[in-house]
Amino acid sequence: MPSIVAPVLSTTHSLPVVGIRRGPYLGRMTILCRDCITTYETGTRCPACRSPRKIAHPELFDLTIAHMDCDAFYASVEKRDNPDLADKPVIIGGGRRGVVSTACYVARIKGVKSAMPMFQALKLCPEAVIVKPRMDAYVEASRAIRAMMNDLTPVVEPLSLDEAFMDLSGTARLHGAPPAVMLAKLIKRMKDEVGLTGSIGLSHNKFLAKVASDLDKPRGFSVIGAAETTEFLRPKPVRLIWGIGPVAQENLNKAGIRTFDDLLRWDRRDLHDRFGDMGERLYSLARGEDGRRISVSTPVKGISNETTFHDDTNDPDILDGHIWRMAEKVSARAKAKDIAGRVVTLKLKTSKHKSITRRLSLQTPTQLADTIYRTAKGLYDQTGDLGPYRLLGVGISQLTSAQDADKTHDLLDSDAGKRAKAEEAADSIREKFGQDAIIKGRALR
């Protein structure tokens, strides 16, 4: 079976038809129109709708492991909800002291990246429109897309609000079509019903499916087949491996490992001796092997939010305002997932890069912003004068169902119950009139 080089893995342009064959589905060919979902045998354009957007691959109808990644998710939701932003560079994040949560592709062309300090992003793209995150809107969109994925298969493993793995093994009989066709329908349905786009990676394991989904963003559909795996990976940089950060990359570079081809020259024992358990994983991934199953029950271990300041600060008002905003974001995510946390965590990093972490276990789990804020603020007050600080974070852990959350309040705080009811009322108003309908004074600090 001939292998197909990377340009044929995705098809935003007309492509030659290479290695076309019939799969196990009688009458279904391995060319698939991504716009009208027609399957056909030959031609540079779809015979039904004349679209050049097609996908052609010898294993297209045989592969079942997929990764779907929404395209610039937060920014796309903002552009969907505000058409005036459609052609403008959009950055999701805080003020000049914050960092970039995400950016649309127009801003990314200018060099803006996630986690980049906002002041640096604005130097690269001064014309960008800065939009504060609206977690409720993102959660709502994520839920709609997740429901669509669950319609395809019960085996969905979310990684975040905007991406997930899917195992579509055995679903062809249920849907009367192979996984590739159903995935193309998923992307079309996302656009038609939610107004958002995504990119699909289809392969024979999780590692390669995630690699494939990044090959042709945005609006991509890329395939890495079993027959071409080794040849596809050989020239690629090892940074394609999910989890290889700057430190790991530096250690690999010191060992002379920059590409998968470099990895293939090492035997298993030497990799293990040099890198420990990571070496075992590198040995397998270098050969395109990944035995991990897609898990539908991967637990969420915690919910957190943090920011890195442009200028180190010890200003109590500024820090207090950030603690409140982070508590609100953590609370919103917990409420969206219908979970609560028993432990509140405060994270600080000083100007000298010393990390400080403080935790407090609560009597009852909470998802209330007020409780999270007051607990985190108390932890900050107990820390003492160790600043100035360059980073601040707030989170909850030891997560549980929200069913038993916030059942009791501090007996020494007679107003706790009133504040809880006020927060519930505020949530109802925001749900009806928007996130900015009610803003607490401390959030403006």
MOZI-V613956 format. One record per helix or strand of 2 or more residues. SS is the DSSP state (H for helix, E for strand). FROM is the first residue (numbers start at 1). TO is the last residue. Records with the same first field share a line. If there is no record, write none. Layout:
SS = FROM-TO + FROM-TO
This chain:
H = 6-9 + 73-81 + 83-85 + 105-109 + 118-124 + 135-152 + 172-175 + 179-194 + 206-213 + 229-234 + 238-240 + 246-254 + 260-264 + 268-275 + 277-286 + 316-337 + 369-383 + 402-404 + 416-433 + 435-437 + 441-444
E = 31-33 + 39-40 + 54-56 + 65-70 + 90-93 + 99-103 + 129-131 + 156-160 + 163-167 + 198-203 + 221-223 + 302-313 + 339-350 + 355-366 + 389-401
